Amino acid sequence: MNHTALLHLAGAGMAIAMESALSGPPLWRHFGGPVHDTTTWPLAGARPLPPNALDGDLAFSVLPTHGLGWFQQPALLGARPGDATGEGSDWAQQFEVEGIDRTDHTLTIRLGDEVAALGLTLHYGIDPATGVLTTWAELENRDTTPFRLDWLAAACVPLPPEADQVIGFWGRWTLEFQQARERLGVGMWRRDSRRGRNAHDTFPGVIVGSTLADDEGPAWGAHLAWSGNHTMLIEPLNDGRRQLQLGEWLAPGEVVLAPGERYRTPDALLSFSHAGLNGLSGQYHRHVRRHVVQWPGGAMAPRPVHLNTWEAVYFNHDLDGLKALATAAAAVGVERFVLDDGWFHGRHNDRSSLGDWWPDAGKYPQGLGPLVDHVRGLGLQFGLWVEPEMVNPDSDLFRAHPDWALQMAGRPLVTGRNQLVLDLSREEVVDDLFTKLDRLLKAHPIAYLKWDMNRDLATAATGAGHRGRAAYRRHTLALYGLLDRLRLAHPWVEIESCSSGGGRVDAGILKYTHRVWTSDCNDALTRIGIQSGFLRFMPPELMGAHIGPERSHTTGRTHSVAFRAAVAMFGHLGVEADVRTLDGAAREDLARWISTYKDWRDVVHQGVLRQGERGGLHWVQAVAADQGAALVSLYRRLEEAPRYTPPLKVAGLDPRRRYRPQALHLPPVPHSHSTAPVFDALVAGSLEMSGAELAELGLPMPPLPPESAVVIGIRSA
């Protein structure tokens, strides 16, 4: 039997393998779990030719291109602009290998097309510790004429025939990260964002598998580390497999490469796990923790409890009232006070003043200093809301520089939330923003910026040197540059990525930020689903999760402090309510939950998180990295017919070690007249179980009314 040498990378439970072709780019053999005997495999090129096929019927390569026999989605689309006759050229490419560079965990393939005068580099790198594969592609124009690029996949990989189910993400404002399970069929599955950001309805991640179970079965994941437009697609191939592609969606004419110019895609992060959805999430969590987020000082400090002022005061800023709010917040254990929208010049509603980043003289006659000093005197950090990418037409900035807004000649200005988008591709715009923010950060000991972005990009084009070319990509790259510049100037400041809630969440923005505002919805029942989707790819310490008011301002539902806190415990905890108005019992209850969060945040923020759903029940568990402790919660979302709640199994602990579970919260059950001794033991912390018993038999659960939760802490006996 003929054999061929393989190009192979492996790490932490996953592997990729390709074979060199007689001509053209290498062919895909494998993307999934570990493979053995990777020196040589049977030659795949010796395929029988089916009837009615081209004589050179093309196999699936690492770079399928259009025009010479590949009839599925190409990984590259583009052409040279037409000449005087309107005819374009080089839209069909045929690349050959120019070189391959390998290390233990990286593979770089250099390709060239002499006829089209294009060069292309494909890079693959597997992190041996986390099992996440990072891929990117870079195109070079080697000709003397421009090349218009319409599509270049950051990742183009195979999926086996059995991977026929997909989880995509959809939603809207206040309902982000909803998980849609679909069965793949004979057509293409595709999701695009053309909004200039990830957007609330198109998180740039996808999961594929055969069962998509919580803890078992194969699962493939893909995520694009990019904060702008994107495309993800899955398409059947003629050999029964499917191809998965993802990359940056480009507007027509947005990228035209001058002679010698290059375009590099964003990074795509791909992974595989045999341990179902939770195994896949664990790998992404480890990767983001190790290789994406860059903490001030090089290591994550305990995530401080927030008090965000928005739902407490909205635009009604009063210095004495805000001081009283900070004092009340400190009394219940808050560690960081974040002053939200409404503090800057002329800002009394959402119709004016964006761009005028200095304190409003009427609300703050002595500037922010008195409030900052009061907050820090209480032992709290001070944080501040900003929305630097935007400008209101009613602002000093826009009146002085109307040309600084993204706009298209001959087209109307399209506002969103009464605001326009600044053209960050202009150096003078970025310099102005940096100067204003730098002045604020130098004037006061501000530890945190809540960086918001409250609209989609429309007519996002600039005329300054670009003749109205689409500006989506330039805006995203300039945003990264501005954030990087601020981080270098103020390395101890943490930054939150907020975009009307979760409209901009990805591993690209998280290279420059340290937290995400997951959603503007603080309704605990709705938050269960929002947070579940977020946690598929992102670790909990980055997930802003606040205890909102008793009545949600987005849904109108009311919930107990216990239910609101039990849901928020598994993220970066905050409070989004007017704590001045709480009565004594409610204030004590809130203080107790904040204290509980502090006791357990190291487990949640450094451990292994798992989650799952069964009917109207949803559970979340975090197990410490050393298996010495676990925090678990079971939420009942809906009423169901069974009278008894099934036991809650806790996986991931040492099966031989003894543990003491203790109920941190058991909900009151209406019309219940008795309780089992086991629940008394849970409350007292006198129950003792082995890790094996917890995993195989589980913890007994009491009856749960709708919209209630059980929270149990487990520590070594």
C-alpha positions as CSV (number, residue, x, y, z in Angstrom):
1,M,0.0,0.0,0.0
2,N,1.3,3.5,-0.9
3,H,1.8,5.8,2.1
4,T,2.5,9.5,2.4
5,A,4.1,11.6,5.1
6,L,1.7,13.8,7.0
7,L,1.9,17.3,8.2
8,H,0.7,16.9,11.8
9,L,0.2,18.9,15.0
10,A,-1.2,17.7,18.3
11,G,-1.8,19.1,21.7
12,A,-4.1,18.5,24.8
13,G,-6.5,16.1,23.3
14,M,-6.8,17.4,19.7
15,A,-4.8,17.1,16.5
16,I,-4.8,18.2,12.8
17,A,-3.2,16.3,9.9
18,M,-2.7,17.2,6.2
19,E,-0.9,15.4,3.4
20,S,1.2,17.0,0.7
21,A,-0.5,16.9,-2.8
22,L,1.2,16.2,-6.1
23,S,0.4,19.8,-6.9
24,G,-1.4,22.6,-5.1
25,P,-1.9,23.2,-1.4
26,P,-1.8,20.3,1.1
27,L,-5.0,18.2,1.5
28,W,-7.0,17.9,4.7
29,R,-7.0,14.5,6.4
30,H,-8.0,15.2,10.0
31,F,-9.3,17.9,12.4
32,G,-10.4,16.4,15.7
33,G,-9.2,14.1,18.4
34,P,-5.7,12.6,18.8
35,V,-4.4,10.4,16.0
36,H,-1.7,7.7,16.3
37,D,1.2,6.6,14.1
38,T,1.4,10.0,12.5
39,T,4.5,9.4,10.5
40,T,2.7,7.9,7.5
41,W,-0.9,7.2,6.6
42,P,-2.4,5.4,3.6
43,L,-2.3,7.8,0.6
44,A,-5.6,9.6,0.3
45,G,-4.9,10.9,-3.2
46,A,-5.6,7.5,-4.8
47,R,-9.4,8.1,-4.8
48,P,-11.6,6.3,-7.3
49,L,-13.0,8.8,-9.8
50,P,-16.8,8.8,-9.6
51,P,-19.0,9.1,-12.8
52,N,-19.6,12.6,-14.3
53,A,-16.7,14.2,-12.5
54,L,-13.9,16.3,-13.9
55,D,-10.8,14.3,-14.7
56,G,-8.9,16.2,-12.0
57,D,-11.7,16.4,-9.5
58,L,-10.3,18.4,-6.6
59,A,-10.0,17.1,-3.1
60,F,-10.5,19.4,-0.1
61,S,-7.3,21.4,0.5
62,V,-6.2,23.9,3.1
63,L,-6.9,26.6,0.5
64,P,-9.7,25.7,-1.9
65,T,-10.0,28.4,-4.6
66,H,-12.6,29.1,-7.3
67,G,-12.4,28.7,-11.0
68,L,-10.4,25.5,-11.7
69,G,-12.8,22.7,-10.5
70,W,-13.7,23.6,-6.9
71,F,-17.4,24.2,-6.8
72,Q,-18.0,24.8,-3.1
73,Q,-17.3,27.9,-1.1
74,P,-13.7,29.1,-1.9
75,A,-11.4,30.2,1.0
76,L,-10.3,33.1,-1.2
77,L,-12.4,35.4,-3.3
78,G,-11.0,38.5,-5.2
79,A,-9.9,39.9,-8.5
80,R,-8.0,42.7,-10.1
81,P,-10.2,45.6,-11.0
82,G,-11.2,45.8,-14.6
83,D,-9.3,47.7,-17.3
84,A,-10.9,50.2,-19.7
85,T,-13.0,47.5,-21.2
86,G,-14.4,46.6,-17.7
87,E,-12.7,43.1,-17.7
88,G,-11.3,41.9,-14.4
89,S,-8.5,39.3,-14.0
90,D,-6.9,36.8,-11.6
91,W,-10.3,35.9,-10.1
92,A,-9.4,32.2,-10.5
93,Q,-6.3,31.2,-8.6
94,Q,-4.1,28.1,-8.4
95,F,-1.5,28.1,-5.6
96,E,1.5,25.9,-5.2
97,V,3.6,25.3,-2.2
98,E,6.7,27.6,-1.9
99,G,7.8,26.4,1.5
100,I,6.7,24.8,4.8
101,D,8.1,25.8,8.2
102,R,7.5,23.5,11.2
103,T,8.1,23.5,14.9
104,D,6.8,21.2,17.6
105,H,3.5,23.0,17.8
106,T,3.3,25.3,14.8
107,L,3.0,24.8,11.0
108,T,3.3,27.6,8.5
109,I,2.6,26.9,4.8
110,R,3.8,29.4,2.2
111,L,1.9,29.4,-1.1
112,G,2.3,31.3,-4.4
113,D,0.4,31.7,-7.6
114,E,2.7,33.0,-10.4
115,V,-0.1,33.7,-12.9
116,A,-2.2,35.7,-10.4
117,A,0.9,37.2,-8.8
118,L,-0.3,36.4,-5.3
119,G,1.4,35.0,-2.3
120,L,-0.5,33.5,0.6
121,T,0.6,32.3,4.1
122,L,-1.4,29.9,6.2
123,H,-0.4,29.6,9.9
124,Y,-1.5,26.9,12.4
125,G,-0.4,26.7,16.0
126,I,-1.7,24.4,18.7
127,D,-1.3,25.3,22.3
128,P,-0.2,22.1,24.0
129,A,-1.6,23.1,27.4
130,T,-5.1,24.1,26.3
131,G,-5.8,22.2,23.0
132,V,-6.8,25.4,21.1
133,L,-5.7,25.7,17.5
134,T,-5.0,29.3,16.4
135,T,-5.1,29.8,12.6
136,W,-4.7,32.8,10.3
137,A,-4.1,33.6,6.7
138,E,-2.2,36.4,5.0
139,L,-2.5,37.5,1.3
140,E,0.2,39.4,-0.5
141,N,-0.2,41.3,-3.8
142,R,2.9,40.6,-5.8
143,D,1.8,42.4,-8.9
144,T,2.1,46.0,-10.1
145,T,-1.7,46.5,-10.2
146,P,-4.2,46.5,-7.3
147,F,-6.0,43.4,-6.1
148,R,-9.5,43.7,-4.6
149,L,-10.0,41.2,-1.8
150,D,-13.6,40.1,-1.1
151,W,-13.1,37.1,1.2
152,L,-10.2,35.3,2.9
153,A,-11.0,32.6,5.5
154,A,-9.1,32.8,8.7
155,A,-9.8,29.1,9.1
156,C,-10.9,26.5,6.6
157,V,-11.1,23.1,8.1
158,P,-12.9,19.7,7.7
159,L,-15.7,18.3,9.8
160,P,-16.6,14.6,9.6
161,P,-20.0,13.4,8.3
162,E,-21.2,12.5,11.9
163,A,-20.8,16.1,12.9
164,D,-24.3,17.0,11.8
165,Q,-25.6,19.2,14.6
166,V,-24.7,22.8,15.3
167,I,-25.1,25.4,18.0
168,G,-25.2,28.9,16.7
169,F,-25.8,32.1,18.7
170,W,-28.6,34.6,18.2
171,G,-30.5,37.2,20.2
172,R,-31.1,40.9,20.5
173,W,-30.5,43.7,23.0
174,T,-31.2,42.4,26.5
175,L,-31.3,38.8,25.2
176,E,-27.8,38.0,24.0
177,F,-26.0,34.7,23.6
178,Q,-29.1,32.6,22.9
179,Q,-28.2,29.1,21.8
180,A,-29.9,27.7,18.7
181,R,-29.5,24.0,18.1
182,E,-30.0,23.0,14.5
183,R,-29.4,19.9,12.4
184,L,-27.1,20.4,9.4
185,G,-28.6,19.3,6.1
186,V,-27.8,19.5,2.4
187,G,-27.6,23.3,2.3
188,M,-25.1,25.7,3.6
189,W,-25.4,27.0,7.2
190,R,-24.1,30.6,7.4
191,R,-24.2,33.5,9.9
192,D,-22.9,37.0,9.0
193,S,-22.5,40.2,11.0
194,R,-22.5,43.4,8.9
195,R,-23.2,45.8,11.8
196,G,-19.5,46.8,12.3
197,R,-19.4,44.9,15.6
198,N,-20.2,41.3,16.7
199,A,-23.7,42.5,17.5
200,H,-26.3,41.1,19.9
201,D,-27.6,38.6,17.3
202,T,-24.3,37.2,15.9
203,F,-21.7,36.3,18.4
204,P,-18.7,35.0,16.4
205,G,-18.6,31.5,17.6
206,V,-20.1,28.1,16.6
207,I,-20.1,24.6,18.0
208,V,-20.6,21.4,16.0
209,G,-21.0,17.8,17.1
210,S,-23.0,14.6,16.8
211,T,-24.8,14.7,20.1
212,L,-23.9,18.1,21.7
213,A,-24.3,16.6,25.1
214,D,-23.0,18.3,28.2
215,D,-20.2,16.0,29.2
216,E,-19.7,13.3,26.5
217,G,-19.3,13.0,22.8
218,P,-17.2,14.8,20.2
219,A,-17.6,18.6,20.0
220,W,-15.8,21.0,17.6
221,G,-15.7,24.7,18.4
222,A,-14.7,27.8,16.4
223,H,-14.4,31.4,17.4
224,L,-13.2,34.5,15.5
225,A,-11.1,36.9,17.6
226,W,-12.4,39.9,15.9
227,S,-14.6,42.8,17.0
228,G,-16.1,43.8,13.6
229,N,-17.9,42.2,10.8
230,H,-17.6,38.4,10.3
231,T,-18.8,35.4,8.5
232,M,-19.1,31.8,9.7
233,L,-20.3,29.0,7.3
234,I,-20.6,25.2,7.2
235,E,-21.1,23.5,3.9
236,P,-21.5,19.9,2.7
237,L,-18.7,18.5,0.5
238,N,-19.0,15.8,-2.2
239,D,-17.1,13.3,0.0
240,G,-19.6,13.4,2.8
241,R,-17.6,15.7,5.0
242,R,-18.3,19.4,5.6
243,Q,-16.1,22.4,5.5
244,L,-16.1,25.0,8.2
245,Q,-14.9,28.5,7.3
246,L,-14.8,31.7,9.3
247,G,-13.3,35.1,8.8
248,E,-13.9,38.8,8.4
249,W,-16.8,39.8,6.3
250,L,-15.6,42.5,3.9
251,A,-17.8,45.2,2.3
252,P,-17.4,45.6,-1.4
253,G,-14.2,47.4,-2.1
254,E,-13.3,47.6,1.5
255,V,-9.9,45.9,1.0
256,V,-7.9,46.7,-2.2
257,L,-4.3,45.7,-1.9
258,A,-1.8,48.0,-3.5
259,P,1.3,46.5,-5.1
260,G,3.3,44.8,-2.3
261,E,0.6,45.3,0.3
262,R,-0.6,42.5,2.5
263,Y,-3.9,41.6,4.3
264,R,-3.9,39.4,7.4
265,T,-7.1,37.9,8.7
266,P,-8.0,38.0,12.4
267,D,-7.1,34.9,14.4
268,A,-9.5,32.0,14.4
269,L,-9.5,29.9,17.6
270,L,-10.6,26.3,17.0
271,S,-10.7,23.3,19.4
272,F,-12.1,19.8,19.8
273,S,-13.1,17.7,22.8
274,H,-14.3,14.2,23.4
275,A,-15.9,15.4,26.6
276,G,-18.9,17.2,25.1
277,L,-19.8,20.9,25.5
278,N,-18.2,21.3,28.9
279,G,-14.9,19.7,27.8
280,L,-14.8,22.1,24.9
281,S,-15.7,25.2,27.0
282,G,-12.9,24.2,29.5
283,Q,-10.3,24.3,26.8
284,Y,-11.5,27.8,25.6
285,H,-11.5,29.1,29.2
286,R,-8.0,27.9,29.8
287,H,-6.8,29.5,26.5
288,V,-8.4,32.9,27.2
289,R,-7.0,32.9,30.7
290,R,-3.5,32.0,29.6
291,H,-3.1,33.7,26.2
292,V,-5.7,36.4,25.6
293,V,-6.4,38.6,28.7
294,Q,-3.5,40.7,29.8
295,W,-4.0,41.7,33.5
296,P,-2.4,44.8,35.0
297,G,0.7,43.6,36.8
298,G,0.7,40.3,34.9
299,A,-1.8,38.4,37.1
300,M,-5.5,38.7,37.9
301,A,-6.3,40.2,41.3
302,P,-9.5,39.1,43.1
303,R,-12.3,40.5,41.0
304,P,-13.8,43.4,43.0
305,V,-17.5,43.7,43.6
306,H,-18.9,46.6,41.6
307,L,-21.6,49.1,42.3
308,N,-22.6,50.5,38.9
309,T,-24.7,53.7,39.2
310,W,-26.9,53.4,36.1
311,E,-30.0,51.8,37.5
312,A,-29.6,53.7,40.7
313,V,-29.6,57.2,39.4
314,Y,-29.6,57.1,35.5
315,F,-28.8,60.7,34.4
316,N,-29.8,62.3,37.7
317,H,-26.4,63.0,39.1
318,D,-26.3,64.8,42.5
319,L,-23.0,64.9,44.3
320,D,-24.4,64.5,47.8
321,G,-26.6,61.7,46.6
322,L,-23.8,59.9,44.9
323,K,-21.6,60.2,48.0
324,A,-24.5,58.6,50.0
325,L,-24.8,55.9,47.4
326,A,-21.1,55.1,47.7
327,T,-21.3,55.0,51.5
328,A,-24.2,52.6,51.4
329,A,-22.4,50.5,48.8
330,A,-19.3,50.3,51.0
331,A,-21.4,49.2,53.9
332,V,-22.7,46.1,52.1
333,G,-19.2,45.1,50.9
334,V,-18.9,46.8,47.5
335,E,-15.2,47.3,46.4
336,R,-15.5,49.4,43.2
337,F,-17.8,52.3,42.6
338,V,-18.4,52.9,38.8
339,L,-19.9,56.2,37.8
340,D,-22.1,55.6,34.7
341,D,-23.5,57.8,32.0
342,G,-24.5,61.4,32.9
343,W,-21.3,62.9,34.4
344,F,-19.8,64.9,31.5
345,H,-20.4,68.3,30.0
346,G,-24.1,69.0,29.1
347,R,-25.1,65.3,29.5
348,H,-28.7,65.3,30.9
349,N,-30.1,62.7,28.5
350,D,-29.0,60.5,25.6
351,R,-29.5,63.2,23.0
352,S,-26.4,65.3,23.5
353,S,-22.8,65.7,24.6
354,L,-21.0,62.6,23.5
355,G,-17.5,63.7,22.6
356,D,-17.3,66.4,25.3
357,W,-15.3,64.4,27.9
358,W,-15.0,66.7,30.8
359,P,-17.1,67.0,34.0
360,D,-20.4,68.8,33.8
361,A,-19.9,72.1,35.7
362,G,-23.5,72.2,36.9
363,K,-23.4,68.7,38.5
364,Y,-19.7,68.7,39.4
365,P,-18.7,72.4,40.0
366,Q,-15.3,71.3,41.5
367,G,-14.9,68.5,38.9
368,L,-14.9,64.8,39.8
369,G,-12.3,65.2,42.6
370,P,-14.7,65.5,45.5
371,L,-16.6,62.3,44.5
372,V,-13.4,60.4,43.7
373,D,-11.9,61.4,47.0
374,H,-15.0,60.3,48.9
375,V,-15.2,57.0,47.1
376,R,-11.5,56.2,47.7
377,G,-11.8,57.4,51.3
378,L,-14.3,54.6,51.8
379,G,-11.7,52.1,50.6
380,L,-13.3,51.6,47.2
381,Q,-11.8,51.9,43.7
382,F,-13.3,54.5,41.4
383,G,-14.5,53.6,37.9
384,L,-15.9,55.8,35.1
385,W,-18.2,55.2,32.1
386,V,-17.1,56.5,28.7
387,E,-18.2,56.1,25.1
388,P,-15.3,57.5,23.1
389,E,-16.1,56.1,19.7
390,M,-19.3,58.1,19.4
391,V,-20.4,61.8,19.0
392,N,-23.7,63.5,19.3
393,P,-24.6,66.0,16.7
394,D,-25.6,68.2,19.7
395,S,-22.0,68.5,21.1
396,D,-19.2,70.9,21.1
397,L,-17.0,68.3,19.4
398,F,-19.4,67.9,16.4
399,R,-20.0,71.6,16.0
400,A,-16.3,72.1,15.8
401,H,-15.5,69.1,13.6
402,P,-18.6,67.8,11.7
403,D,-16.3,66.1,9.2
404,W,-14.9,63.8,12.0
405,A,-18.0,61.6,11.9
406,L,-18.1,58.6,9.6
407,Q,-20.2,59.6,6.6
408,M,-20.6,59.0,2.9
409,A,-20.8,61.8,0.3
410,G,-24.3,62.2,-1.0
411,R,-25.8,59.9,1.6
412,P,-27.7,60.9,4.8
413,L,-26.1,60.7,8.2
414,V,-27.7,57.8,10.0
415,T,-28.0,58.2,13.7
416,G,-28.5,55.5,16.3
417,R,-29.5,56.4,19.9
418,N,-29.1,60.0,18.7
419,Q,-25.4,59.5,18.0
420,L,-22.9,59.2,15.1
421,V,-19.6,57.2,14.9
422,L,-16.3,59.0,14.9
423,D,-13.9,58.2,12.1
424,L,-11.1,56.6,14.1
425,S,-9.0,56.1,11.0
426,R,-8.2,59.8,11.2
427,E,-5.1,60.4,13.3
428,E,-6.4,63.7,14.6
429,V,-9.6,62.0,15.9
430,V,-7.7,59.4,17.8
431,D,-5.3,62.0,19.2
432,D,-8.2,64.1,20.5
433,L,-9.8,61.1,22.2
434,F,-6.5,60.0,23.7
435,T,-5.8,63.5,25.0
436,K,-9.2,63.8,26.7
437,L,-9.1,60.3,28.3
438,D,-5.5,60.6,29.2
439,R,-6.2,64.0,31.0
440,L,-9.0,62.3,33.0
441,L,-6.9,59.3,34.0
442,K,-4.0,61.6,35.0
443,A,-6.2,64.0,37.0
444,H,-7.8,61.3,39.1
445,P,-6.9,57.8,40.5
446,I,-9.4,56.1,38.1
447,A,-8.9,52.3,38.3
448,Y,-11.5,51.3,35.7
449,L,-13.1,52.5,32.5
450,K,-16.5,51.1,31.4
451,W,-16.0,51.5,27.6
452,D,-19.4,51.5,25.9
453,M,-20.4,51.5,22.2
454,N,-24.2,51.9,21.8
455,R,-24.9,51.6,18.1
456,D,-24.4,49.6,14.9
457,L,-22.3,51.2,12.1
458,A,-24.3,52.5,9.1
459,T,-23.0,54.5,6.2
460,A,-19.7,53.7,7.8
461,A,-17.4,55.3,5.2
462,T,-14.8,58.0,5.2
463,G,-13.8,60.4,2.5
464,A,-10.5,61.5,3.9
465,G,-8.0,59.8,1.5
466,H,-10.3,56.8,0.9
467,R,-12.9,58.1,-1.5
468,G,-15.8,56.9,0.5
469,R,-14.5,53.3,1.0
470,A,-16.2,51.3,3.7
471,A,-14.6,51.9,7.1
472,Y,-15.6,48.9,9.2
473,R,-12.2,47.2,9.3
474,R,-10.3,50.5,9.8
475,H,-12.6,51.4,12.7
476,T,-11.9,48.1,14.5
477,L,-8.2,48.3,14.0
478,A,-8.1,51.9,15.1
479,L,-10.1,51.0,18.2
480,Y,-7.5,48.3,19.1
481,G,-4.8,50.9,18.6
482,L,-6.4,53.5,20.8
483,L,-7.0,50.9,23.6
484,D,-3.5,49.7,23.3
485,R,-2.2,53.3,23.5
486,L,-4.2,53.9,26.7
487,R,-3.1,50.6,28.2
488,L,0.5,51.6,27.6
489,A,0.1,55.0,29.2
490,H,-2.0,53.7,32.1
491,P,-1.0,50.1,32.6
492,W,-2.9,49.8,36.0
493,V,-6.3,50.8,34.6
494,E,-8.8,48.0,33.8
495,I,-11.2,48.4,30.9
496,E,-14.6,46.8,30.4
497,S,-16.0,46.1,26.9
498,C,-19.6,47.2,26.8
499,S,-21.7,47.5,23.7
500,S,-25.3,48.1,24.7
501,G,-24.6,45.0,26.8
502,G,-23.1,42.1,25.0
503,G,-22.8,43.5,21.5
504,R,-19.0,43.3,21.3
505,V,-17.6,40.2,22.9
506,D,-14.7,38.3,21.4
507,A,-11.1,37.3,22.0
508,G,-10.0,40.2,19.9
509,I,-11.3,43.0,22.2
510,L,-10.3,40.9,25.2
511,K,-6.6,41.4,24.3
512,Y,-7.1,45.0,25.5
513,T,-9.9,44.7,28.0
514,H,-10.6,42.8,31.3
515,R,-14.3,42.4,31.6
516,V,-17.4,42.3,29.4
517,W,-20.8,43.7,30.3
518,T,-22.8,40.7,29.3
519,S,-26.2,42.3,28.9
520,D,-28.2,45.3,29.9
521,C,-30.7,42.8,31.3
522,N,-30.3,42.1,35.0
523,D,-33.4,39.9,35.2
524,A,-32.1,36.8,36.9
525,L,-34.4,34.4,35.0
526,T,-33.4,35.8,31.6
527,R,-29.7,36.0,32.7
528,I,-29.5,32.2,33.2
529,G,-29.7,31.7,29.4
530,I,-27.6,34.7,28.5
531,Q,-24.8,33.6,30.8
532,S,-25.0,30.0,29.7
533,G,-24.2,31.1,26.1
534,F,-21.5,33.5,27.1
535,L,-19.7,30.7,29.2
536,R,-19.5,28.4,26.2
537,F,-16.4,30.3,25.1
538,M,-15.5,32.9,27.8
539,P,-14.4,32.2,31.4
540,P,-16.6,33.5,34.3
541,E,-14.2,36.0,35.7
542,L,-14.7,38.2,32.6
543,M,-18.5,38.0,32.7
544,G,-20.1,41.1,34.3
545,A,-23.0,39.7,36.4
546,H,-25.0,42.2,38.6
547,I,-27.6,41.9,41.2
548,G,-30.2,44.2,39.9
549,P,-33.2,45.9,41.5
550,E,-36.1,43.7,42.9
551,R,-38.1,44.7,39.8
552,S,-36.1,44.4,36.5
553,H,-36.1,47.5,34.5
554,T,-36.1,45.5,31.2
555,T,-38.7,42.8,31.9
556,G,-40.7,44.1,34.8
557,R,-40.4,40.8,36.7
558,T,-39.6,40.7,40.4
559,H,-37.3,38.2,42.1
560,S,-35.9,37.7,45.6
561,V,-32.3,38.9,46.4
562,A,-31.4,35.2,46.8
563,F,-32.4,34.3,43.3
564,R,-30.7,37.3,41.8
565,A,-27.5,36.7,43.7
566,A,-27.4,33.0,43.0
567,V,-27.4,33.7,39.3
568,A,-24.8,36.5,39.5
569,M,-22.5,34.5,41.7
570,F,-21.0,32.6,38.8
571,G,-19.5,35.7,37.1
572,H,-17.8,38.9,38.1
573,L,-20.3,40.1,40.7
574,G,-21.7,43.6,40.8
575,V,-24.7,45.5,42.1
576,E,-26.9,47.6,39.8
577,A,-29.5,49.0,42.2
578,D,-30.0,51.9,44.6
579,V,-28.8,50.4,47.9
580,R,-29.7,53.5,49.7
581,T,-33.4,52.5,49.5
582,L,-33.0,49.0,50.9
583,D,-34.6,48.2,54.3
584,G,-32.5,46.7,57.0
585,A,-33.3,43.0,56.2
586,A,-32.7,43.5,52.5
587,R,-29.4,45.3,53.1
588,E,-28.2,42.5,55.4
589,D,-29.2,39.9,52.9
590,L,-27.3,41.6,50.1
591,A,-24.3,42.0,52.4
592,R,-24.4,38.3,53.2
593,W,-24.4,37.4,49.5
594,I,-21.5,39.7,48.7
595,S,-19.5,38.2,51.5
596,T,-20.3,34.7,50.1
597,Y,-19.1,35.7,46.7
598,K,-15.8,36.9,48.2
599,D,-15.4,33.5,50.0
600,W,-15.9,31.6,46.7
601,R,-14.7,33.9,43.9
602,D,-11.3,32.2,43.7
603,V,-13.0,28.8,43.0
604,V,-15.2,30.3,40.3
605,H,-12.6,32.5,38.7
606,Q,-9.7,30.0,38.7
607,G,-11.5,26.7,38.6
608,V,-13.1,24.4,36.0
609,L,-16.7,25.4,35.2
610,R,-19.4,23.0,33.9
611,Q,-23.0,23.6,33.2
612,G,-26.1,21.7,32.0
613,E,-29.8,21.7,31.5
614,R,-32.6,19.2,32.0
615,G,-36.1,20.3,31.4
616,G,-36.9,23.3,33.5
617,L,-33.7,22.9,35.6
618,H,-30.3,24.5,34.9
619,W,-27.1,23.9,36.8
620,V,-23.7,25.5,37.1
621,Q,-20.7,24.1,38.9
622,A,-17.2,25.4,39.5
623,V,-14.5,23.1,40.8
624,A,-11.2,24.4,42.2
625,A,-8.1,23.6,40.1
626,D,-6.7,21.6,43.0
627,Q,-10.0,19.7,43.5
628,G,-10.2,21.0,47.0
629,A,-13.5,22.8,46.7
630,A,-16.6,23.4,44.5
631,L,-19.4,25.8,44.3
632,V,-22.6,24.5,42.7
633,S,-26.0,25.9,42.0
634,L,-29.3,24.5,40.6
635,Y,-31.8,26.8,39.2
636,R,-35.5,26.0,38.5
637,R,-36.7,28.0,35.6
638,L,-40.0,26.4,34.9
639,E,-42.6,24.3,36.8
640,E,-42.6,20.6,35.9
641,A,-44.8,17.6,36.6
642,P,-42.3,15.5,38.7
643,R,-42.9,16.0,42.4
644,Y,-39.2,15.4,43.4
645,T,-36.1,17.2,42.2
646,P,-33.5,14.8,41.0
647,P,-30.1,14.7,42.8
648,L,-27.5,17.1,41.5
649,K,-24.3,15.2,40.5
650,V,-21.0,17.0,41.0
651,A,-18.2,15.9,38.7
652,G,-14.5,16.9,38.8
653,L,-13.7,16.4,42.4
654,D,-11.1,13.8,43.7
655,P,-13.1,10.5,43.9
656,R,-11.0,9.3,46.9
657,R,-11.2,12.5,48.9
658,R,-13.9,13.3,51.5
659,Y,-15.9,16.5,51.3
660,R,-18.4,18.4,53.4
661,P,-21.1,20.1,51.3
662,Q,-22.9,23.0,52.9
663,A,-26.1,24.7,51.7
664,L,-25.4,28.4,51.3
665,H,-29.0,28.9,50.3
666,L,-32.1,26.7,50.2
667,P,-35.3,28.4,49.0
668,P,-38.4,28.4,51.1
669,V,-41.0,26.0,49.6
670,P,-44.6,27.1,49.7
671,H,-47.1,24.8,51.6
672,S,-44.2,22.6,52.8
673,H,-44.8,21.2,56.3
674,S,-41.6,19.1,56.9
675,T,-38.0,18.7,55.7
676,A,-35.8,15.7,55.5
677,P,-32.9,15.3,58.0
678,V,-30.4,15.3,55.1
679,F,-31.3,19.0,54.3
680,D,-30.8,19.9,58.0
681,A,-27.4,18.3,57.7
682,L,-26.7,20.2,54.5
683,V,-27.5,23.5,56.2
684,A,-25.3,22.6,59.2
685,G,-22.5,21.4,57.0
686,S,-22.4,18.1,58.9
687,L,-22.9,15.8,55.8
688,E,-19.8,14.1,54.5
689,M,-19.4,12.4,51.1
690,S,-16.6,11.2,48.9
691,G,-15.9,12.7,45.5
692,A,-17.0,9.5,43.9
693,E,-20.4,9.6,45.7
694,L,-20.9,13.3,44.7
695,A,-20.2,12.4,41.1
696,E,-22.1,9.1,40.9
697,L,-25.0,9.5,43.3
698,G,-25.2,13.3,43.6
699,L,-26.4,15.7,46.2
700,P,-30.1,15.4,47.3
701,M,-32.1,18.4,46.2
702,P,-35.2,19.9,47.9
703,P,-38.4,20.8,46.1
704,L,-37.8,24.0,44.1
705,P,-40.5,26.5,43.3
706,P,-40.2,28.3,39.9
707,E,-37.6,31.0,39.7
708,S,-35.6,29.8,42.7
709,A,-32.2,28.3,43.3
710,V,-30.1,26.1,45.5
711,V,-26.5,27.1,46.2
712,I,-24.1,24.7,47.8
713,G,-20.4,25.1,48.7
714,I,-18.3,22.0,49.0
715,R,-14.9,21.9,50.7
716,S,-12.5,19.1,51.7
717,A,-13.4,17.4,55.0
